Amino acid sequence: MDQLIEINSLEEYEKAIQTKSIILFTASWCPDCMFIKPFIGNVVKKYPNFTFYSINRDYFIDLCQDLDILGIPSFVSYENGQETGRFVSKLRKTQEEIETFIQSIK
């Protein structure tokens, strides 16, 4: 997940959501999050019109609760500080499902 910019503070999160961005909510212990690791770089390269970020939910529990993100991995898209889409669930996500989500918010 080296292609994603890691968010380490609420200030970085607030700055990130001002751009046309997609944030992946993840955790290092999550097997479904590790499932997407081999192909997420290809997804990032395929959609250069978005900036991709990652947030470790274990460090941002309050933010995840505020955003109603109870399952991971989950994706939320933003532009100009407004949420523009979400793919939030506790289920494993395939590359095709992630790309379908991204295409829905273009």
C-alpha positions, 0 to 999 in steps of 0.5 A: 500500500506504498502508493497511498499517502498515509494520514497521521493526524486530523489536520492531514485528514482535513487537508486531504478531503479538500482535494479530489481524494479517496481514503482507504480505512484499514488496519494492519491486523485486518486480513481483508485489508491485506487481501487488497494489498497486491492490487491496490497499487494498480488501482491507484495508477489507473485513476490518477485523477484522484489522490489516494490516502490511507488511514489506520482506523486503530489510530482514528477510532473517534473519526471512524465512529463520526464517519460511521465506518464500522467495517474495514477495509472501507473507501470514502471519496471526497472533494472540496471537503464534501463526501462524494461517495462511499464503499463501506462494509466489513466485507472483503473487496475485489479489485473489480468492486473497488474500480466499480466504486471509483467509476461511480464517483467520476 
